[in-house]
């Protein structure tokens, strides 16, 4: 019996180690172990065939294009919203540069060893024999780059239907999204191209400043920090804000290839064999669906970019580039993360002119999307009014529809995974995080006896700590009661992990695990973002919120690396903004921490400082 338990523990330990970066698989594993059938991700019913899925996914795209209309812009017809941003004659990318082995090795070694049925051999084995075939692989990649041609075998995708949420009915086709699995080698080629493309776009400032999707040093958190900062400062000035969260229907799948190629050439200056490479990449693509060990027939892909590919998300953000100019033209603040677009405007309660601007902007956005074969889903697009409660109630009663979009019936909206409430208290978000974390802790506690300390900690970090830390920089300045809710979650996680009794004092346990308490974790995240912003490793839209302190006289503080702490009216609103909290916390750091030479050194010194402060 003892040997059986050891074998069982060793088996699940290897599963956890191999899939520690795959929460979806870990979730299913824990659910099986706990026999929690309600939480096991449902399998695709046998009644749904691969051809059923293929027909549904194809028809969905065709239906959307039919809704938009038969008008498809010709390559020269979509220039009105591009004219101001056409690159100068000296800015062009006319060819990709061949790479050498020293450039290929890091890309290859950093790639996940995932295998799809299109791969001739398992990726794990391929990575092991790579040193023996590296020169041949390098020659194939460089031949593709120099010839502007993508091999046909790299343009076949196997579609794996993915249930959008585990709680949805697995027997309904509409509840699945198509994820493209591509050959491992094709993704290596895409990564090489993506590196050179992104370097060109970054060096020539061709990216949209307020597009945070799939860009280095950008994330959902940096996007939300900026948006939240703007909304909090507006409320601090006694203004109301209207936040609109746009929803697009199957946006990645309806992209028109002609428009995309025209945009790459005339808006971004991609010409020559580089443009030929993208033409080859987009043309003659095909896909099939594979479910329950059954493959569908192959079908041609004439629209869209592959979800699950390396270049697909980048090409989508470039396709959406002109959208920013429309919102700037109407003086509307906005932020994008891939196909999630949020618009917001702040005003006095009687600010009808700003509201008219927002409505006109939404109308122009809808027109632009129609011309670019994108469908705005009004039913899922949400609008919420934020700001002081006394002003908000009067304003909301007068505003029920905004350009055919109904005002959010609830008092919260989900924005990039975070629940926004009208008071910007994030209390609903904290409650949801707590409920989800406790659910996972209960499951982990049921199998704790067969897990080692190391394996249990991996599960706790995958399911609990990751949720406590996701976008926690937004929670700075929240009420002590709200943060105590999260602290109790962390305490419970420490009890489960260390198997200490409920009535044992938790502080020594947290210290022994080297876990910073919740308040310190929030401060850590804000200070980490601040350091990166000041050292060119964060988006420019965060850096511009931080103003270096420059005294008028030659004081010692001139070279201390301090920041200006802006004046705010209300600590309950403006005091929670990043532009206020970041300088306030930064100036309290010891000089030795602020002046760290690298990100790694800064993180170590910062954690040591906050750890000593919390547990001394």
C-alpha positions in Angstrom: 0.0 0.0 0.0 2.8 2.3 0.9 4.6 1.6 -2.4 1.3 2.3 -4.3 1.0 5.7 -2.6 4.6 6.5 -3.5 4.0 5.5 -7.1 0.8 7.5 -7.2 2.6 10.6 -5.8 5.5 10.2 -8.2 3.1 10.0 -11.2 1.2 13.1 -10.3 4.4 14.9 -9.4 5.7 14.3 -12.9 2.4 15.5 -14.4 2.4 18.7 -12.3 6.1 19.4 -13.2 5.5 18.9 -17.0 2.4 21.0 -17.0 3.2 23.7 -14.4 2.7 26.3 -17.1 -0.6 24.9 -18.3 -3.3 25.8 -15.8 -6.1 24.3 -18.0 -4.4 20.8 -17.8 -3.6 21.2 -14.1 -7.3 22.1 -13.5 -8.5 18.9 -15.2 -5.9 16.8 -13.3 -6.9 18.2 -9.9 -10.6 17.7 -10.8 -10.0 14.1 -11.7 -8.1 13.5 -8.5 -10.8 15.0 -6.4 -13.6 13.4 -8.4 -15.1 16.8 -8.7 -17.1 15.9 -11.8 -18.8 19.3 -11.9 -15.4 21.0 -12.3 -13.9 18.6 -14.9 -13.7 20.3 -18.3 -16.3 18.5 -20.4 -15.2 16.4 -23.4 -16.5 17.1 -26.9 -19.6 14.9 -27.3 -19.3 12.1 -29.9 -22.4 13.4 -31.6 -20.5 16.5 -32.8 -18.4 15.4 -35.7 -15.3 17.1 -37.1 -17.2 18.1 -40.2 -19.9 19.7 -38.1 -17.4 21.9 -36.4 -15.7 22.8 -39.8 -19.1 23.7 -41.3 -20.1 25.8 -38.3 -16.8 27.7 -38.2 -16.8 28.4 -41.9 -20.5 29.4 -42.0 -20.0 31.7 -39.0 -17.4 33.8 -40.9 -19.6 33.8 -44.1 -22.7 34.9 -42.1 -20.8 37.8 -40.6 -19.5 38.9 -44.0 -23.1 38.7 -45.3 -24.3 40.8 -42.5 -21.7 43.5 -43.2 -22.7 43.5 -46.9 -21.3 42.8 -50.2 -19.1 45.9 -50.4 -15.5 44.9 -50.0 -12.9 47.8 -50.4 -10.5 47.5 -53.3 -6.8 47.8 -52.5 -6.8 51.5 -53.3 -10.1 52.4 -51.7 -9.3 52.6 -48.0 -6.9 55.5 -47.9 -9.0 58.2 -46.2 -8.1 57.2 -42.7 -4.4 56.4 -43.5 -3.2 59.6 -45.1 -1.8 61.3 -42.0 0.3 58.3 -41.0 1.8 57.0 -44.2 5.6 56.5 -43.6 8.1 58.7 -45.2 10.1 57.6 -48.3 13.1 56.5 -46.2 11.0 54.2 -44.0 10.5 50.8 -45.5 11.1 47.1 -44.9 11.8 45.6 -48.3 13.4 42.4 -47.3 14.0 40.1 -44.3 17.6 39.6 -43.2 19.0 36.0 -43.1 19.8 34.8 -39.6 22.6 32.7 -38.1 22.6 29.9 -35.7 23.3 32.1 -32.7 20.0 33.9 -33.5 18.1 30.7 -34.2 19.1 28.8 -31.0 17.5 31.1 -28.5 14.2 31.1 -30.5 14.3 27.3 -30.8 15.1 26.6 -27.2 12.5 29.0 -25.8 9.7 27.4 -27.9 7.3 25.2 -26.1 7.7 21.5 -26.9 4.0 21.1 -27.9 3.2 18.7 -30.7 0.3 18.7 -33.1 -0.8 15.9 -35.5 0.8 17.8 -38.4 4.3 17.3 -37.0 6.2 14.4 -38.5 7.9 13.6 -35.2 7.2 14.6 -31.5 8.5 18.1 -30.9 10.4 16.9 -27.7 12.4 14.5 -29.9 12.9 17.1 -32.5 14.4 19.5 -30.0 16.8 16.8 -28.8 18.1 16.1 -32.3 18.2 19.8 -33.3 22.0 20.2 -33.0 22.3 17.5 -35.6 20.0 19.1 -38.1 20.4 22.8 -37.2 22.3 23.8 -40.3 19.6 22.3 -42.6 16.8 24.0 -40.6 18.7 27.3 -40.8 19.1 27.0 -44.6 15.3 26.4 -45.0 14.4 29.4 -42.9 16.8 31.7 -44.7 15.6 30.4 -48.1 12.1 31.4 -47.1 13.1 34.8 -45.9 15.2 35.6 -49.0 12.7 34.2 -51.6 9.6 35.7 -49.9 7.9 32.4 -50.0 6.3 30.2 -47.3 6.2 26.4 -48.0 2.7 25.0 -48.5 3.1 22.5 -45.7 3.5 25.4 -43.2 0.1 26.8 -44.3 -2.1 23.9 -43.2 -3.7 24.3 -39.8 -5.5 21.7 -37.7 -8.4 23.3 -35.8 -8.9 22.2 -32.2 -12.3 23.5 -30.9 -11.9 25.0 -27.5 -14.9 25.5 -25.2 -15.0 29.2 -24.3 -15.9 28.6 -20.7 -15.9 25.2 -18.8 -19.5 26.0 -17.6 -21.0 26.2 -21.1 -22.9 23.4 -22.8 -20.3 21.3 -24.6 -23.0 20.1 -27.0 -23.5 23.5 -28.5 -21.3 24.4 -31.5 -21.6 28.1 -30.8 -19.9 27.7 -27.4 -16.5 26.8 -29.1 -13.8 28.9 -30.6 -11.4 27.7 -33.3 -7.8 27.4 -32.2 -5.3 26.8 -35.0 -2.5 24.3 -34.3 0.3 24.7 -36.7 3.5 22.6 -37.4 6.2 23.3 -34.9 8.7 24.3 -37.6 6.3 26.8 -39.1 6.0 28.6 -35.8 9.8 28.9 -35.6 9.7 30.6 -39.0 6.9 32.9 -37.9 8.9 33.8 -34.7 11.9 34.8 -36.9 9.7 37.0 -39.1 7.9 38.4 -36.1 11.2 39.5 -34.5 12.3 41.4 -37.5 8.9 42.9 -38.2 8.4 44.1 -34.6 11.9 45.6 -34.5 11.2 47.6 -37.6 7.8 48.8 -36.3 9.3 49.7 -32.9 12.4 51.5 -34.3 10.1 53.6 -36.6 7.4 54.2 -34.0 4.8 52.6 -36.2 2.9 50.8 -33.5 -0.3 52.4 -32.0 0.8 53.8 -28.7 -2.5 52.7 -27.0 -2.5 49.2 -28.3 -1.1 46.9 -25.7 -1.9 43.5 -27.2 1.1 41.2 -28.1 3.8 43.8 -27.6 6.9 43.5 -25.5 6.7 45.2 -22.1 2.9 45.6 -22.6 0.2 43.6 -20.9 -3.5 43.7 -19.8 -2.2 45.1 -16.5 -0.4 48.1 -18.1 -3.4 48.8 -20.2 -5.8 48.8 -17.2 -3.4 50.8 -15.1 -3.5 53.6 -17.6 -7.3 53.5 -18.1 -8.0 53.3 -14.4 -5.6 56.1 -13.7 -7.5 58.4 -16.2 -10.9 57.4 -14.8 -9.8 57.9 -11.1 -8.3 61.4 -11.8 -11.5 62.4 -13.7 -13.6 61.4 -10.7 -11.2 63.2 -8.4 -11.9 66.4 -10.4 -15.7 65.8 -9.9 -16.3 64.5 -13.4 -18.4 61.6 -14.7 -16.9 59.1 -17.1 -18.6 57.0 -19.7 -16.7 53.8 -20.5 -17.6 51.9 -23.6 -16.3 48.3 -24.1 -16.6 47.3 -27.7 -17.1 43.7 -28.7 -16.3 42.3 -32.2 -17.7 39.1 -33.6 -15.0 36.6 -34.7 -12.7 39.6 -35.4 -9.6 37.4 -36.2 -11.5 35.3 -38.7 -13.1 38.0 -40.8 -10.0 40.0 -41.7 -9.8 40.8 -45.4 -6.4 39.8 -46.9 -6.4 42.5 -49.6 -7.0 45.2 -47.1 -4.3 43.8 -44.8 -1.7 43.6 -47.5 -2.6 47.1 -48.7 -2.2 48.4 -45.1 1.2 46.6 -44.7 2.5 48.2 -47.9 1.0 51.7 -47.9 0.6 52.4 -44.1 3.7 50.6 -42.8 6.2 50.6 -45.7 6.6 46.9 -46.1 7.6 46.2 -49.7 9.7 44.0 -51.9 10.3 40.4 -50.9 9.1 41.2 -47.3 5.7 42.0 -48.7 5.9 39.0 -51.0 6.5 36.8 -47.9 3.3 38.0 -46.3 1.4 37.5 -49.5 2.6 34.0 -49.6 1.9 33.5 -45.9 -1.8 34.6 -46.3 -2.5 32.8 -49.7 -3.5 29.2 -50.3 -4.0 28.5 -46.6 -6.1 25.5 -45.6 -7.5 24.0 -42.4 -9.3 21.0 -41.1 -10.9 20.1 -37.7 -9.7 17.2 -35.6 -11.9 16.0 -32.7 -12.3 12.7 -31.0 -9.6 11.1 -33.2 -11.5 12.1 -36.3 -10.3 14.6 -39.0 -12.7 16.6 -41.2 -12.2 17.3 -44.8 -9.8 20.2 -45.7 -11.1 23.6 -46.6 -9.5 26.7 -48.1 -9.0 29.7 -45.8 -9.7 32.9 -47.7 -10.2 35.3 -44.8 -8.7 36.0 -41.4 -5.5 35.3 -39.6 -4.9 32.0 -37.7 -5.7 32.1 -34.0 -3.0 30.2 -32.3 -0.3 31.4 -34.7 2.6 33.7 -33.9 2.0 36.3 -36.5 -1.8 36.3 -36.4 -2.2 38.5 -33.4 0.5 41.0 -34.6 -1.1 41.2 -38.1 -4.5 41.8 -36.5 -3.2 44.8 -34.5 -1.7 46.2 -37.7 -5.0 45.8 -39.5 -6.6 47.8 -36.7 -4.1 50.7 -36.8 -6.3 53.4 -38.5 -8.9 53.0 -35.7 -6.8 55.1 -33.3 -6.9 58.1 -35.7 -10.7 58.1 -35.7 -10.9 58.3 -31.9 -8.3 61.0 -31.8 -10.2 63.0 -34.4 -13.1 63.1 -32.0 -10.9 63.8 -28.9 -12.0 60.5 -27.3 -9.7 58.6 -25.0 -9.2 55.0 -25.8 -7.1 51.9 -25.3 -6.9 48.6 -27.2 -5.8 45.1 -26.3 -5.9 43.0 -29.5 -9.6 43.0 -30.4 -10.8 44.5 -27.1 -11.3 48.2 -27.6 -12.4 50.6 -24.8 -13.4 54.2 -25.3 -14.0 56.6 -22.5 -14.8 60.3 -22.1 -15.0 62.4 -18.9 -17.4 65.3 -18.5 -19.6 67.4 -16.2 -23.1 66.0 -15.6 -24.4 68.5 -18.2 -21.7 67.8 -20.7 -23.9 67.1 -23.7 -21.2 68.1 -26.2 -18.8 65.4 -25.0 -21.6 62.8 -25.1 -22.4 63.9 -28.7 -18.7 63.5 -29.6 -18.7 60.0 -28.2 -21.9 59.1 -30.2 -20.4 60.5 -33.4 -17.2 58.6 -32.7 -19.0 55.4 -32.2 -20.9 55.9 -35.4 -17.6 56.5 -37.3 -16.0 53.5 -35.6 -19.0 51.3 -36.7 -18.7 52.7 -40.3 -14.9 52.0 -40.4 -15.4 48.5 -39.1 -18.0 47.8 -41.8 -15.7 49.0 -44.5 -13.0 46.8 -43.1 -15.2 43.7 -42.9 -15.4 43.7 -39.1 -18.7 43.3 -37.2 -19.4 45.3 -34.0 -21.6 43.2 -31.8 -23.9 45.7 -30.2 -25.5 43.1 -27.9 -22.2 42.3 -26.2 -20.8 45.9 -26.2 -21.2 47.4 -22.8 -21.5 50.9 -21.5 -21.0 52.0 -17.8 -21.1 55.4 -16.1 -18.4 55.9 -13.5 -17.8 58.7 -11.0 -19.3 60.4 -7.9 -22.6 58.6 -6.9 -24.7 61.8 -6.5 -23.8 63.0 -10.0 -23.9 59.5 -11.6 -27.5 58.7 -10.6 -28.9 61.9 -12.2 -26.9 61.4 -15.4 -27.7 57.6 -15.8 -31.4 58.3 -15.7 -31.1 60.5 -18.7 -28.8 58.1 -20.6 -30.3 54.7 -21.6 -29.0 54.2 -25.1 -25.7 55.3 -26.7 -25.6 54.9 -30.5 -27.9 51.8 -30.4 -25.9 50.4 -27.5 -27.9 49.8 -24.3 -26.4 51.1 -21.1 -25.1 48.2 -18.9 -28.0 46.9 -16.8 -25.7 45.8 -14.0 -23.4 48.0 -12.0 -20.3 46.1 -13.1 -18.6 45.3 -16.4 -15.7 42.9 -17.1 -12.7 44.7 -18.6 -9.8 42.4 -19.6 -10.5 40.0 -16.8 -11.1 42.6 -14.1 -14.6 43.6 -12.8 -15.1 47.4 -12.9 -17.8 48.8 -10.6 -19.2 52.3 -10.8 -17.4 53.5 -7.7 -14.1 52.1 -8.9 -13.8 50.3 -5.5 -13.1 46.9 -7.2 -15.1 45.2 -4.4 -16.9 43.0 -6.9 -13.6 41.9 -8.4 -12.1 41.1 -5.0 -15.2 39.0 -4.1 -15.0 37.0 -7.3 -11.2 36.4 -6.9 -11.8 35.2 -3.4 -14.6 32.8 -4.4 -12.6 31.3 -7.2 -9.5 31.0 -5.0 -11.4 29.2 -2.2 -12.9 26.8 -4.8 -9.4 25.8 -5.9 -8.0 25.6 -2.4 -10.8 23.2 -1.3 -9.8 20.9 -4.2 -6.1 21.1 -3.5 -6.7 20.4 0.2 -8.5 17.1 -0.8 -5.4 15.8 -2.5 -2.8 17.5 -0.3 -1.8 14.1 1.4 -0.5 12.7 -1.9 1.4 15.8 -2.9 4.9 16.9 -1.9 5.4 20.4 -0.5 6.9 21.4 -3.8 4.1 20.1 -6.0 1.4 21.5 -3.7 3.1 24.9 -3.9 3.1 24.7 -7.7 -0.7 24.2 -7.6 -1.2 27.0 -5.1 0.7 29.4 -7.3 -1.1 28.2 -10.5 -4.6 28.6 -9.1 -4.5 31.0 -6.1 -1.4 33.2 -6.1 -1.7 34.0 -9.8 -5.3 35.2 -9.2 -4.3 37.3 -6.2 -1.5 38.9 -8.2 -3.4 39.5 -11.5 -3.7 43.2 -12.0 -3.3 43.7 -8.3 -1.7 47.1 -8.9 -5.3 48.4 -9.5 -6.1 47.6 -5.8 -3.7 50.2 -4.3 -5.6 52.5 -2.0 -8.6 50.1 -1.7 -10.2 49.8 1.7 -8.6 47.7 4.4 -11.7 45.6 4.6 -11.5 44.7 0.9 -7.8 43.8 1.1 -8.4 41.8 4.3 -10.6 39.5 2.2 -7.7 38.8 -0.1 -5.3 38.4 2.9 -7.6 35.7 4.4 -7.4 33.8 1.1 -3.6 33.9 1.2 -3.7 32.8 4.9 -5.9 29.9 3.9 -3.5 29.0 1.1 -0.5 29.0 3.5 -2.5 26.7 5.9 -3.3 24.2 3.1 0.3 24.2 1.8 2.0 23.8 5.2 -0.8 21.8 6.8 -0.7 23.9 9.9 -3.7 24.1 12.2 -6.3 26.8 11.6 -5.7 28.4 15.0 -1.9 28.6 14.6 -0.6 32.2 14.1 -0.2 32.7 10.4 2.5 35.4 10.2 5.4 33.1 11.0 4.0 30.7 8.4 3.9 33.3 5.7 7.4 34.5 6.6 8.7 30.9 6.4 7.3 30.6 2.9 8.8 33.9 1.9 5.4 35.2 0.8 4.8 38.9 1.0 1.4 39.8 2.5 -1.3 41.2 0.1 -0.6 44.9 0.8 3.1 44.4 0.2 2.4 42.4 -3.0 0.4 45.3 -4.3 3.2 47.8 -3.5 5.7 45.4 -5.1 3.8 45.4 -8.3 3.4 49.2 -8.4 7.1 49.8 -7.7 8.1 47.2 -10.2 6.1 48.9 -12.9 7.6 52.2 -11.8 11.1 51.0 -12.1 10.4 49.5 -15.6 8.7 52.7 -16.7 11.7 54.8 -15.6 14.1 52.5 -17.3 12.5 52.1 -20.7 11.0 48.6 -20.1 7.3 49.7 -19.9 4.9 51.4 -22.3 5.4 55.0 -22.9 1.9 55.7 -21.7 3.0 54.7 -18.2 6.2 56.6 -18.3 4.5 59.9 -19.1 2.5 59.6 -15.8 5.8 59.8 -13.9 7.5 63.2 -13.5 11.1 63.3 -12.2 11.6 65.7 -9.3 13.9 68.6 -10.3 14.3 71.2 -7.4 14.9 74.8 -8.5 18.1 75.0 -6.4 21.1 72.7 -6.4 20.0 70.4 -3.6 21.2 66.9 -2.8 17.7 65.6 -3.8 18.4 66.6 -7.4 20.3 63.4 -7.9 18.2 61.2 -5.6 16.0 59.9 -8.4 12.8 61.1 -6.7 9.5 61.7 -8.4 6.9 64.5 -8.2 3.9 63.5 -6.1 0.9 65.3 -7.7 -1.8 67.0 -5.7 -5.1 65.2 -5.5 -8.5 66.4 -4.1 -9.8 63.1 -2.7 -7.6 60.3 -1.4 -10.5 57.9 -2.0 -10.3 58.5 -5.8 -7.2 60.4 -7.0 -5.2 58.9 -4.2 -5.7 55.5 -5.8 -4.4 56.6 -9.2 -1.0 55.2 -10.4 0.3 58.7 -11.1 -0.2 59.4 -7.4 0.6 56.1 -5.7 3.7 55.3 -7.7 5.7 58.5 -6.9 4.5 58.3 -3.2 5.8 54.7 -2.8 8.9 55.3 -4.9 10.1 58.2 -2.9 9.9 56.1 0.3 12.3 53.5 -1.0 15.9 53.5 0.1 18.2 55.0 -2.5 20.0 51.6 -2.8 16.8 50.0 -4.0 15.8 52.8 -6.4 19.3 52.9 -8.0 19.5 49.2 -8.8 21.3 48.6 -12.1 19.1 45.8 -13.5 15.5 44.6 -13.1 16.7 41.4 -11.4 18.7 43.3 -8.8 15.8 45.7 -8.2 13.3 42.9 -7.7 15.6 41.2 -5.2 16.3 44.4 -3.2 12.7 45.4 -3.3 11.4 42.1 -2.0 14.0 42.2 0.7 13.0 45.7 1.7 9.2 44.9 1.7 9.8 41.6 3.5 11.8 43.2 6.3 9.1 45.9 6.5 6.3 43.3 6.8 7.9 40.8 9.2 10.4 42.8 11.2 
